[in-house]
Amino acid sequence: MPDSTPRRFWLLAMLSAAAAAVVSACKTAPGIAPGETPAAPAVTGPVAPPQGPAKSSSATTARAYRADGAAHIYGLNADRIYKGKMPPLLYAVGVLNVEIDRTGRVIRLDWMRAPRHAPEVMAEIERTVQQASPFPAPVRLGKVVYTDTWLWHQSGKFQLDTLTEGQN
């Protein structure tokens, strides 16, 4: 079996570059003409989250969609991702099937390998996936069931096998 470490490295590098581009674009403030005063923000209360998926996936297989799903979860949980190679002994490892409808909504979770010794991890993984909904809409698949392996460190940080940096 070929080593997929270089491919994962480049995928992570491209995702990081894309995230950096988005962040830098968000920091650029529009110019204000001389003599103008900045307008007060029109909204002062909570803002409803956007409806529907942030983007769509052009994946043609569940395996290809898995990378889009993992990148989506990483993007929403950047502070919870374990940086670097995982240690040889992990607190928990779980394999979860996630069923996504045509709009990107999570409609079912099914454990293939549940870390039953750590029910708090199972609950946290399920909560993380549900809160990440909507996922990128699988426009070419209609709906999709994809599988990913959650690698859970005792600190509460995690990596997904799809985007893992490996293990010592």
N, C-alpha and C positions, 0 to 999 in steps of 0.2 A: 504494500500500500504506500503510495507516494506521501511524502511529508507535506502537510498543508500549512506548515508554519509560515512560509513566505507569503502565501496567498492571504492568510489571516492578517499578517503584518501590513500588507498593502491595503487590505480592506479597512483595517482600523486607521491607518494613516489617512486614507481618503475620507473616512467619516470625520476624523479629527479636523482635517483641513476644511471640510464643508461646514462643520460646526463653528470653526474660527471665523470663516467668512461671514456666516450669519450673525455672529456676535459683533464683529467689527462693523457690519452694516447697521446694526441696531444702535450702535453708539454714536453714529454720525447724526448730529442734530441739524435740522434745516436752518439755513441762514435767515437772519432777520435784517431787513433793510434798515439803514440808518434812520433814526427818528421814530421807528416803530417800537411799540412796547409788546412784549410777548403776551399772547392771549392766555387767559386762565383756562385750565383744563375744563372741558365741557362736562365730563363725568366725574362726580365726586363719590359715588357709592361703588359697591362691588360690580364688577363687570362679568356677565355670563360667559362661560367658556364657549369657544366656537363649536358649532354643531357640525357633525360629520367629520370624516377623517381629514387630517392635515394634508395628506397627499394620497396618491394611489400607487399601487404596486403593479408593475408590468410582468411580474413573475408568471411563468407558465407551468411551474411544478411546485408542489408543497415544499420541496427541499430549497428551491430558489426563494420562495416566499419567507422561509425561515430566517434568512439574512435580513430581510426587510423588517420582520417582526423583532428580531434581536436588536437591530439598530434603533428601532422605535423605543423599545424598553430602555436601552442605554441612554438615549437622548433625554428621556424623562427622569432618569435616576442617576445622573452623572456622579453625584456625590456618594452614591451607594455602591459604585463599582469598585471592586478590589483592583488596585493598580499593581501591575507586574505579575510575575509567575506565582501561582497559588502554591501553598506549602503541600508536602506530600500527604499529610493527613488532614482531611477536611471535616468540618463539623457535620455537614449533611450534603448529600447528593440526591437530587430528585429529577425524574424524567416526566415531563408534563406534555400532554396533547392539548392544544388550544384550537378550538373551532371558531373561525371567523366568518361572519356572513358577508354578503356582497357589498355592504356599506362599511365594513371594517369593525363592526361591533362583535364583542366576544359573546358567543351564545352557549358555549359549553367548555368545561375544563374536565380532563380525565387523566388521572395519575396512572402512568405505566409503571413507574417505580417510585413509590412514595417514601419519603424519609420519616417513617412512623415513629422512630425514636425521638424525633424533634417536631412534635405537632405544631409548635409555635412557628417553625420555619415553613411548614406546609401552609399554614394560615397566611403567613406574610407573603409567600410566593403567589398564592391565589389572589390576595388583596392587591398586590403589585400589578398583576396581569389585568384584573378587573378595572383598576384605576387607570391603566394605560389605554383603555378603550375610549375612542375608536382607534384602531390600528389602521395602517394604510389599506385602502380598499383593494381587494384582489380582483381588479377589473377583468383580467383575462381568464381567471379561474371561476368566477362567479362566487364561490365560497371556498374555503380551504380549511383543512385540519393539518396543522404543522406541529412538529415535535421538537422540543429543545431540552437540553440537560442543564439544570441549575446546579452550579458549584458554589456551595455556601461556606463561607469562612466563619469562625467562631466570633469574629467582631461584628457580624451582621452584614458584612459586605459580600458581594457575590460577583460571579462572572457567568455568562452563558457559554456553553460549549461552542456555539457558533462563532463567538468572538473572543474566545479565551486567549490569554497570553501564554497558556501552557501551565505546567506544573513542575516544581522542582523534584 
